[in-house]
């Protein structure tokens, strides 16, 4: 799908990049709304927007395609707010990294035939318009989650077409619950571990202590928005808890090796970790689809 008019609610790293890239791809009308009007002004000055509106309701009225680029709680609220103001036949999507709750809310608000969730794997720990880039989404894997109805398949096809044709991304169809289980391990667990490590260092190191590149590299994600990530963790609580249990098992095994002077066991853990990191480096893929028809490339495409 290549709409003539696009509305983007939220102009941060993903929403701002999406609007910017859509304009550069030739979308004639790109309307934006941000709760921080200064972000809308900056986006318009950069050429990412043709119009700025002062409310989400006004922003979506004439748009053929609407993207909610807001944190999870705001996205759930916006689905209800914008529903009466959508143009006839408009399609709606989002960019949240949790999908089950969003899909459920879309069904509850009567948007099953118009909505398909999306999650581009192009995030950053930075936030706001300052983190937007005109090429951030090009080539990114984008998970697309249908509402599970026959009409919803049409919406999923439209959303996948938008990401592929307008933004040059690689859409992949996946069930919402399968998405949330997978992201608990590949995205949410790394964020939780980085934040926990940073918190532990803050509690147990003295003021003025110098840290090397290892600490900086492994705590980079801890610089992400606490407000956004608390919402993500709570909305995907059970899968994240399961992932944390897996992490706790490995930490316990590492602690046991140290307590028992088990050099062979220690080397096994470290070698496994090194091999996995090498696999990531070679593949260049931070979160590729894994196994099963639920995460395969879509026949809708």
Secondary structure, DSSP 4 states (H G I P E B T S, - for coil): ---SEEEEE--SHHHHHHHHHHHHTT-SEEEEE-SSHHHHHHHHHTTS-SEE-SSHHHHHTT-SEEEE-S-HHHHHHHHHHHHTTPPTT-EEEE--S--HHHHHHHHHTT-TTTB-EEEES---S--SGGG--TTTTTT-EEEEE--SSHHHHHHHHHHHHHHHHTT--EEEE--HHHHHHHHIIIIIHHHHHHHHHHHHHHHHS-TT----HHHHHHTGGGGS-HHHHHHHHHHTHHHHHHHHHHHHHHHHHHHHHHHTT-HHHHHHHHHHHHHHHHHHHHH--SS---SSGGGSPPTT-
